[in-house]
Amino acid sequence: MERPFVCMNMAMTADGKISSAAREYPGFTSRRDRKTMDRFRAESDAVLVGAGTLRTDDPPLHIRDEEARAYRRSLGKPEGLLNVVVTASAAIDPASRFFREGPASARIVATVEGAPAGRVEALGRCAEVWRVGRDRVDLPELLRRLRARGVGRLLVEGGGETNWEFVRGDLLDELYVTVVPALLGGRDAPTILEGEGLSVGARRRLRLLSVDRLDDEIYLRFSVAR
């Protein structure tokens, strides 16, 4: 395989929202869901987010749970994950948490050839910067380069626009979804997938691999049918 095995992990409300229309931090998941996220991270070699997620949430992309860290060690993986952010504009803050945690060699900014030189130079002081693509980040090329870097399993954690690019390019292998007992509504509230969407005939088909319930949360795991 020329690319890593690509998994996507997201949590959504019962009406399919990953945040409110105001793009608030999605604090509606439980401690169990966060432990599950850390377990998925422990199994992965790298975790990837889009620039919108970094700008809005600036989430920690390391493994916080000690049990998950021990599990990762049992798999023979290094302590830290490679962190990747995708941004065509390179308009992200070098002072964000993404650039403060772990060594610069463990961070990759994937941008495009036309990204402003000043922004690229600033980001290059605290991360590796890869130019892949002309006007939009070339995900297949990015995945090939990550595979050559030793990434066998990549975890994608949003947001909806970034997720869509992986689905649009048929680059997704498994999807993990936590359904939380809440409703948000809002025609402008983001969902797991944004973008222009597919026709019904072109829809991506999934196979349900497992379903678990803990209290009022449901954990679903799908493979992409090909």
N, C-alpha and C positions, 0 to 999 in steps of 0.2 A: 504494500500500500504506500502510495506516495505522500500520504497525508496522515496526521494523527487520527485516531478514533475520536469522534467529536460528540460530546454529551452536552446537554443543556439542562440547567437546574433553575426552576423558577417557582415562586409562591404566588398564588392568586386568591382573591376572594371568590365566594360562590357565584358571583356574577361576572367573573373573569377579569377583574381589574388587578393590576400589579401596583398601583398607587392611585391617589386621588387626582382629580383634574388639576389641582394646584401643585402636583408633583411633589407631595410631601414624602418624607422618608417612610418607607413601608414598614411601620412598626407593629404590624398586626399578626406576626407569626409568633409561635411559641418557642420555648427553650428547646423542646424536642426537635422542632424544625431546624433550629440553628445547629444542633448537634448532627442532624442528618446532613445538612450542608457541609459541615466540617468532614463528615465521613466521605462524602463525594470528593471533596478537595483532597483528602488524604490519599485517595486512589488515583489522583490525576498528577500529571507532570507540570501542567501549566493551567492558569485560570485567565480568562479573557473577558473584558468588558468593553462597552462602547464609551466614547467620550461623554455622551449625555449622562450616562449613569455615574461616571466619575465626577462630572460637574455638579450634578444634583445631589448625589448621596455620598460621594467620596468614601465608599465602603472599604472596610478592612478586607484584604484579599489573602490573608494568611490563615492558618489553622489555629483556632483559639482553644478548642477542647483538648484537654490532656489525653483522654482516651483515644481520640482521633490521631493525635500526634504519635502515640505509642503504636497504634495500628499502622500508621505510615512507616514507622521504623521497622515494624515486623515485615513489611513488604520490601524492605531493602531500598527505600527511596530516600533521597536527601531530605534534610530537615525542612527546607523552604521550597515553596512553589515558584516557578517562573511566572511573573505577572505581565500581562499584555494588555495594552489599551489601543483601540482602533480609533483614529481621528484623521479625517481628510484635511481638516483645517489646521491641525496642530494647535488649536486654541484651547489649551488646557493649562492650568496653573502649576508651575514647577514647585510651588509650595504646598500642594495638596498632599494628603496622607499617602497616596499612591507612591510618591517619590521620596517619602521619609522612612518607609519601613523596608528594611533589608538592603543589601548592597545594590549599587547601580547595575551591576552585571546580571542581577535577577529581574530587571525591568526592561521591557521592550515597548517602545512607542511605534506603532505601525501607521505610517502616514503616506502621502503621495509625493510624486516628483515636484509638483507645483506648490507644495506647502511653503509659506513664507519663510525665508532664510533666517530671519531673526528669531522666530519662534522655534525653529528646528535647532538653532544653535543653543538657545536657552535650555531646551529639553535635553539636548545632547550632553549637558553637563551633569545630569543626574539619571540618565538612562541610555540604553542603546536606542538609536533611532533607525528604523528601517523604512526606506522609501520603496513601496510596492504598489505600482499602479500610477496612472497619470492623473485622472480626475477623481477617482474613487479607489479606495483600498482594494487591491486585487486579492481577494480572500484565498483562492486556490494557490496563488504564489506564496502568500503568507503562510499557509498551511504546509506547503512544501518546504519552506525555509525552517519552520518550526520542527518538522519531522527530521530534517538534517541536523538540527540542533539537539536532537535526542528526545523530543516530545512525542511520546507514543499515545498519550491520552490527554485530550484538551477538554477543559470544562468551561462552557460559555455561560455567563451569568447576566446577560442583558446589556442594555434594555431592549425594548420592543423592536426598534429599528435595526439594531445589530442582529438580534435574533432572526429577524426577517431575512437579512442578507444571507445568513447561513441556510435557511430553508429555501429561499429563492434559488440559490446555487446548488441545491441538493447536496449539502455538505454536512448534514446532521445525521447522526447514527442512533442516538438515544435521547429521550426526553424524560426528565423527572419533574413532576408537578405536585406541589403541596396545595391542596384546596383547604382554605381556612374558613371558619364559620363566621362570615361577615359579608355585608353588602356595602358597596360604595356608590355605584351608579356614576353618571356623568358621561355625556357624549364625548367629552374631550379627555376622559381619564384613560391612561395607557393600558394596553393589554399585552399579553405575552408576545404577540406578533403585531407589528405595525406595517409600514410600507404599503405598496399598492395592492397587495393581496393576489390570490389566485382565483381562477374560475373554479366552479364546482367540478368540472371535468378534469381539471389539472390538479386537484387537491392532493396533498401528500397523505398517504394512508399510513396508519400506525397499527402496531400490534401491542396489546396490553400484556406486559410481562409479569407485573405483580401489582397488587393493591393491598395496602395496609391501613388500619385505622387505629388511632390513639386518641382517646377522648373524642373531641369533636373535629379533629383534623384527619384528612384523608391523604395518603401518600400514593401516588400513581407513578408507575414506571413503564414507558413505552419504548419499543424499537421502531425505527422507520422501515416500513415495508418496501422492499425493492424487488 
